[in-house]
């Protein structure tokens, strides 16, 4: 085919057509309002919740303390070496997404995705300022007169304020919220805080106000992955064309239930027509169901022309049979496997959380030299003890050493550098470093042997917590 001939498939690029969803009422729209309010409330309010942890710790309930490399979540405190908790939560999030997609398609995208939530909020503002769908379309085509400038500037200002609130709420999770708010208002906050808020504001303004469905279609990888998570038992939104076709005026012999009112298309935030079948752009938000049910009420037809349905039930419904019970679609081997894995990881994290030792320490031997011969012939080994105090107050610990030889327990002497006794006080929620000297008497078995196993114990002087770590004591035999 010559390059000058017209292409049958059309141009490779098509300019974006703005999508102006019409206002709709119904069960799914109400559910989306409830979830949007709940999630936005949690996001904006959480940094301001206080939680008393004592005088030495921050009182913000949820705080990612990057400066001190800790994460606080109410009564839970996660340290850097416990990052496996965060990794476990991320794995649970992924499995949860697989589970919900396998059971009900892109239900996450339609109801809980941040892009969907903020886009809904921006569309609400747009509708309040500019009017419903037809009014917004007229305003788009209208010349730039005073009315259009006034409405656009009002809308963009409100969008910008939402963006600032969004970016501001985000940075509040990383430092004390009241203190940071005071610094932001007085111009004394760090440049990082202002920059982060500016970036978050710009992205929220652009993604929620202008990009909208383009983010879901082109930027998000999930629409292209979801097919691997879905099968013929997955419940998703579909148009029952065997009932709706042929489309036409109600009451005309031979016509189906679809009156071709375009209501399902007009309310779709993705700008698609669900009657064309399953499409990558569909986020299964259910607004087309509400719109169609509203029209069915007006023409006296039963609900469900557009609704949630599994592919396996299509043949049954075509034949006039009852579909399979919804719970049988939800609870099937694939979803049970996902749920089992998800729950197993969750239980494992909870068990690990409550079984972790309140005393965290490690012992590193000094390798240069391996040992020191004292004037009286005793052998000294030097160790570095790193002790992390996870309590909210300064705590005193007793350090001791024992041998692994239960047949011949020889006396070992432990000395703390710079400490008069066998105790050390660690500041609240800090990592302390302490030098240890362990000596074996001259001529003793441990002084003569190449290597001996020992245990170093750390115990709260109150007797509430105790932990140990294995180490090696080096004797003189290795050089004979």
C-alpha positions in Angstrom: 0.0 0.0 0.0 1.3 3.4 -0.9 2.1 5.8 1.9 -0.2 8.4 0.3 -3.2 6.1 0.6 -5.5 6.7 3.6 -5.1 4.3 6.5 -8.0 2.0 7.2 -7.3 2.0 10.9 -7.3 5.8 11.2 -4.6 8.1 12.6 -2.2 6.7 15.2 -2.8 9.7 17.5 -6.1 11.2 18.5 -6.4 14.4 20.6 -8.0 13.9 24.0 -11.7 14.6 24.2 -12.4 16.1 27.6 -14.7 13.9 29.8 -17.5 15.6 31.7 -19.4 13.0 33.7 -23.0 13.8 34.5 -24.3 13.8 38.0 -26.0 10.6 39.0 -27.6 9.1 42.1 -27.7 5.5 43.2 -26.3 2.9 45.5 -22.8 2.8 43.9 -22.5 6.6 43.8 -23.5 6.8 47.5 -20.9 4.1 48.2 -18.2 6.1 46.4 -19.1 9.2 48.4 -18.9 7.4 51.6 -15.5 5.8 50.8 -14.1 9.0 49.4 -15.1 10.9 52.6 -13.7 8.1 54.8 -10.4 7.9 53.0 -9.8 11.6 52.6 -10.7 12.0 56.3 -8.2 9.4 57.3 -5.5 11.0 55.1 -6.0 14.5 56.3 -6.7 13.9 60.0 -4.3 11.1 60.9 -1.1 13.3 61.3 -3.0 15.3 64.0 -3.9 12.3 66.2 -1.8 12.3 69.4 -0.4 9.2 71.2 1.4 9.4 74.5 4.6 7.4 74.4 6.4 9.1 77.3 8.6 12.3 77.5 11.4 11.0 75.4 9.4 10.0 72.3 7.2 11.9 69.8 3.5 12.0 70.6 2.3 11.8 67.0 0.3 8.6 66.5 1.5 7.9 63.0 5.0 9.2 62.2 7.7 8.3 59.7 10.7 9.6 61.7 13.4 9.7 59.0 15.8 11.7 61.2 15.9 9.0 63.8 15.2 6.2 61.3 12.0 4.9 63.0 8.4 4.4 62.1 5.7 4.9 64.7 2.1 3.6 64.3 0.2 4.1 67.5 1.6 1.6 70.0 3.9 0.0 67.5 7.5 1.2 66.8 9.5 -0.2 63.9 13.3 0.2 63.7 15.5 0.2 60.6 16.6 -3.4 61.1 12.9 -4.5 61.3 12.2 -3.3 57.8 10.9 -6.8 57.0 7.6 -5.7 58.7 7.2 -3.0 56.0 8.2 -5.5 53.3 5.5 -7.9 54.6 2.9 -5.2 54.5 3.8 -4.4 50.9 3.5 -8.1 50.0 0.1 -8.2 51.7 -1.0 -5.1 49.7 0.0 -6.8 46.5 -1.8 -10.1 47.4 -4.8 -8.1 48.5 -4.9 -6.4 45.1 -4.7 -9.8 43.4 -7.5 -11.1 45.7 -9.9 -8.3 45.0 -9.2 -8.2 41.3 -9.7 -12.0 41.0 -13.0 -11.7 42.8 -14.5 -8.4 41.5 -12.2 -7.1 38.8 -10.9 -3.5 39.1 -12.9 -2.7 42.2 -9.8 -1.1 43.8 -9.5 1.3 40.8 -13.2 2.2 41.0 -13.5 2.9 44.7 -10.2 3.2 46.5 -7.4 4.2 44.2 -6.0 7.7 45.2 -6.3 8.8 41.6 -10.0 7.9 41.6 -10.6 9.5 45.0 -9.0 12.9 44.2 -10.5 12.9 40.6 -13.9 12.5 42.2 -13.2 15.4 44.5 -12.0 17.6 41.7 -15.0 16.7 39.5 -17.3 17.6 42.5 -15.7 21.0 42.7 -15.9 21.5 38.9 -19.6 20.6 39.0 -20.3 23.0 41.9 -18.6 25.9 40.1 -19.4 25.3 36.4 -22.6 23.2 36.6 -23.5 19.7 35.4 -22.3 18.0 32.3 -24.2 20.1 29.6 -23.2 23.4 31.3 -19.5 22.3 31.4 -19.6 21.3 27.7 -21.1 24.7 26.8 -18.5 26.5 28.9 -15.7 24.5 27.1 -17.0 25.7 23.7 -17.6 29.2 24.9 -15.3 32.1 24.1 -13.0 33.5 26.8 -15.4 36.1 28.3 -15.7 37.3 31.8 -18.0 34.5 32.9 -15.6 31.8 31.6 -12.6 33.4 33.1 -14.4 33.8 36.5 -15.5 30.2 36.7 -12.2 28.8 35.5 -10.2 30.9 37.9 -12.5 30.0 40.8 -12.3 26.3 39.9 -8.5 26.3 39.5 -8.1 28.2 42.8 -10.2 25.6 44.7 -8.2 22.8 42.9 -5.0 24.5 44.0 -6.1 24.7 47.6 -7.0 21.0 47.6 -3.5 20.3 46.1 -1.8 22.4 48.8 -3.8 20.6 51.5 -2.8 17.3 50.0 0.9 18.1 49.8 0.8 19.6 53.3 -0.9 16.5 54.8 1.8 14.4 53.2 4.7 16.1 54.8 3.0 16.1 58.2 3.5 12.3 58.2 7.3 12.8 58.4 7.6 15.3 61.3 5.6 16.7 64.2 2.5 18.1 62.5 1.7 21.1 64.8 5.4 22.2 64.8 5.7 21.9 61.1 2.5 23.8 60.5 3.8 26.7 62.7 7.1 26.7 60.8 5.3 26.6 57.4 3.1 29.6 58.2 6.0 31.6 59.6 8.4 30.8 56.7 10.9 29.0 58.9 10.4 25.4 57.7 13.1 23.6 55.7 13.4 24.0 52.0 12.7 20.2 51.7 9.3 20.7 53.2 8.3 23.6 50.9 9.7 21.7 47.9 7.8 18.5 48.8 4.5 20.4 49.2 5.1 22.2 45.9 5.7 19.0 44.0 2.7 17.2 45.6 0.5 20.2 45.0 1.5 20.4 41.3 1.0 16.6 40.7 -2.4 16.6 42.5 -3.5 19.7 40.6 -2.4 18.2 37.2 -3.5 14.6 37.8 -6.8 15.2 39.4 -7.8 18.3 37.4 -6.5 17.7 33.9 -5.0 14.2 33.3 -7.7 12.3 35.1 -8.6 9.2 33.1 -5.3 9.6 31.1 -3.4 8.5 34.2 -5.5 5.3 34.5 -5.2 4.5 30.8 -1.6 5.4 30.0 0.4 5.9 33.2 -0.9 3.1 35.4 0.3 -0.5 34.6 -2.6 -2.2 36.4 -5.1 -2.3 33.5 -2.6 -4.3 31.5 -1.9 -6.7 34.4 -5.4 -7.3 35.6 -6.2 -9.8 32.8 -3.8 -12.3 34.4 -5.8 -11.9 37.7 -9.3 -12.4 36.2 -11.1 -15.5 34.9 -14.6 -16.5 33.9 -15.7 -16.5 37.6 -14.5 -12.9 38.1 -17.5 -10.6 38.8 -17.3 -7.4 36.7 -19.5 -4.8 35.1 -21.2 -5.8 31.8 -24.1 -4.8 29.5 -26.6 -7.6 29.0 -27.0 -7.1 25.3 -29.2 -10.1 24.9 -31.8 -8.2 26.9 -31.1 -4.7 25.6 -30.8 -5.2 21.9 -32.0 -3.9 19.5 -32.0 -0.5 21.0 -34.8 1.9 20.4 -37.8 3.6 21.8 -39.7 1.8 24.6 -43.0 0.2 23.7 -42.0 -0.5 20.1 -42.4 -4.1 19.2 -39.1 -5.9 18.8 -37.0 -3.4 20.6 -35.0 -4.4 23.6 -34.8 -2.7 27.0 -32.1 -0.3 26.0 -33.6 3.0 24.9 -30.2 4.3 23.7 -30.4 7.3 26.1 -26.6 7.4 26.5 -27.0 7.8 30.3 -24.4 5.1 30.9 -21.9 6.9 28.7 -22.6 10.3 30.1 -21.9 9.4 33.7 -18.7 7.4 33.0 -15.6 9.1 34.4 -13.5 7.2 31.8 -15.6 8.4 28.9 -16.4 4.9 27.5 -19.6 3.2 26.5 -20.0 0.0 28.5 -22.4 -1.4 25.8 -19.3 -1.9 23.6 -18.2 -4.7 25.9 -15.3 -5.1 28.3 -12.6 -2.4 27.8 -9.3 -1.7 29.3 -10.4 1.8 30.4 -13.3 0.5 32.6 -12.6 0.9 36.3 -15.8 -0.9 37.4 -17.0 2.0 39.5 -20.7 1.2 39.0 -21.9 4.6 38.0 -23.2 3.3 34.7 -25.3 0.8 36.7 -26.9 3.6 38.7 -27.6 5.7 35.6 -29.1 2.7 33.8 -31.2 1.6 36.7 -32.6 5.2 37.0 -33.7 5.1 33.4 -35.2 1.6 33.8 -37.3 3.0 36.6 -38.5 5.8 34.3 -39.5 3.4 31.5 -40.9 0.7 33.8 -38.3 -1.9 33.1 -36.5 -4.1 35.7 -33.0 -3.2 36.9 -29.9 -5.0 35.8 -29.6 -4.2 32.1 -26.1 -3.1 33.1 -24.7 -4.8 36.2 -22.1 -6.9 37.9 -21.9 -10.3 36.2 -19.4 -13.2 35.8 -18.6 -14.5 32.3 -19.6 -18.0 33.4 -23.1 -16.7 34.0 -23.6 -15.2 30.6 -24.8 -18.4 28.9 -27.1 -19.2 31.8 -28.7 -15.7 31.7 -29.1 -15.9 27.9 -30.9 -19.1 28.4 -33.1 -17.6 31.1 -31.6 -19.6 33.9 -30.6 -18.3 37.3 -27.0 -17.3 37.6 -24.6 -19.0 40.1 -24.7 -17.7 43.6 -22.3 -14.8 44.0 -20.5 -16.4 46.9 -19.5 -19.4 44.7 -17.8 -16.9 42.4 -16.0 -15.2 45.2 -14.9 -18.3 47.1 -13.1 -20.5 44.6 -9.6 -22.1 44.6 -7.8 -19.0 43.2 -9.3 -16.5 45.7 -9.0 -19.0 48.6 -5.3 -19.4 47.7 -4.7 -15.6 47.6 -6.6 -15.2 50.9 -4.6 -18.0 52.5 -1.3 -16.4 51.5 -2.5 -13.0 52.5 -3.8 -14.1 55.9 -0.7 -16.3 56.5 1.7 -13.4 56.0 -0.5 -11.2 58.2 -0.6 -13.7 61.0 3.2 -14.2 60.7 3.8 -10.4 61.0 1.6 -10.1 64.0 3.3 -13.1 65.7 6.7 -11.7 64.9 5.6 -8.2 66.2 4.6 -9.5 69.6 7.4 -12.1 69.9 10.3 -9.6 69.1 12.6 -9.1 72.0 12.5 -5.8 73.9 16.3 -6.0 74.1 18.1 -5.7 70.8 21.9 -6.0 70.8 24.8 -7.5 69.0 28.4 -8.3 69.9 31.4 -7.9 67.6 34.8 -9.2 68.6 37.9 -7.1 68.0 40.0 -8.9 65.4 43.1 -6.8 65.8 44.5 -8.3 67.9 42.5 -11.5 68.5 43.6 -11.5 72.1 45.9 -9.8 74.6 48.2 -11.5 77.1 48.0 -9.7 80.4 51.0 -9.3 82.8 49.7 -12.1 85.0 49.3 -14.5 82.1 45.5 -14.1 81.7 44.0 -13.8 78.2 41.9 -10.9 77.4 39.4 -10.6 74.4 37.9 -7.3 73.4 34.3 -6.9 72.1 32.1 -4.1 71.0 28.5 -4.3 72.2 25.8 -2.3 70.4 22.7 -2.1 72.5 19.4 -0.6 71.3 17.1 0.5 74.1 13.5 0.3 72.8 11.9 1.6 75.9 10.6 5.1 76.2 12.9 5.9 79.1 16.6 5.5 80.0 17.1 1.9 81.1 20.0 0.3 83.1 21.2 -3.1 81.9 23.4 -5.7 83.5 26.0 -7.3 81.3 27.3 -10.8 82.1 29.1 -13.7 80.4 28.8 -17.5 80.6 30.6 -20.4 78.9 29.0 -23.1 76.8 30.9 -25.8 78.6 28.5 -27.2 81.1 31.0 -29.8 82.4 33.7 -27.3 83.4 32.4 -23.8 84.1 35.5 -21.7 84.4 35.4 -18.2 85.9 35.5 -15.4 83.3 35.9 -11.8 84.2 33.9 -9.1 82.4 34.8 -5.5 82.5 33.0 -2.5 80.9 35.1 0.3 79.6 34.4 3.5 81.4 31.9 1.8 83.8 32.7 1.0 87.4 30.5 -2.2 87.6 28.7 -4.6 85.3 25.8 -2.3 84.4 25.4 0.3 81.6 22.6 2.8 81.2 21.2 3.2 77.7 19.3 6.4 76.7 15.7 6.1 75.7 15.2 4.8 72.1 18.8 5.1 71.2 21.6 2.8 70.0 24.5 2.7 72.6 27.9 1.4 72.0 30.0 -0.2 74.8 33.5 -1.8 74.8 33.7 -5.1 76.7 36.8 -6.8 78.1 36.5 -10.5 78.9 39.5 -12.3 80.6 40.2 -16.0 81.2 42.6 -16.8 84.1 46.2 -17.8 83.2 46.5 -21.6 82.6 42.7 -22.1 82.4 41.3 -24.3 79.7 39.8 -21.4 77.9 43.1 -19.5 78.0 44.8 -22.5 76.4 42.3 -23.6 73.8 42.1 -22.1 70.3 38.4 -21.2 70.4 35.7 -21.5 73.0 32.0 -20.7 72.7 30.6 -18.2 75.2 27.4 -16.3 75.7 27.0 -12.7 76.5 23.9 -11.7 78.4 22.1 -8.4 78.7 19.4 -8.1 81.4 17.2 -5.3 82.6 18.2 -4.6 86.2 14.5 -4.8 87.0 14.5 -8.4 85.9 11.8 -8.0 83.3 13.8 -8.6 80.1 16.8 -10.7 79.3 18.5 -11.7 76.1 21.8 -13.3 75.0 24.1 -13.5 72.0 26.7 -16.1 71.1 30.4 -15.2 70.7 33.8 -16.8 70.5 36.7 -16.4 73.0 40.1 -16.8 71.5 42.9 -18.5 73.5 46.7 -18.9 72.9 46.7 -22.5 71.3 46.2 -21.1 67.8 49.8 -19.9 67.7 51.5 -23.0 69.0 
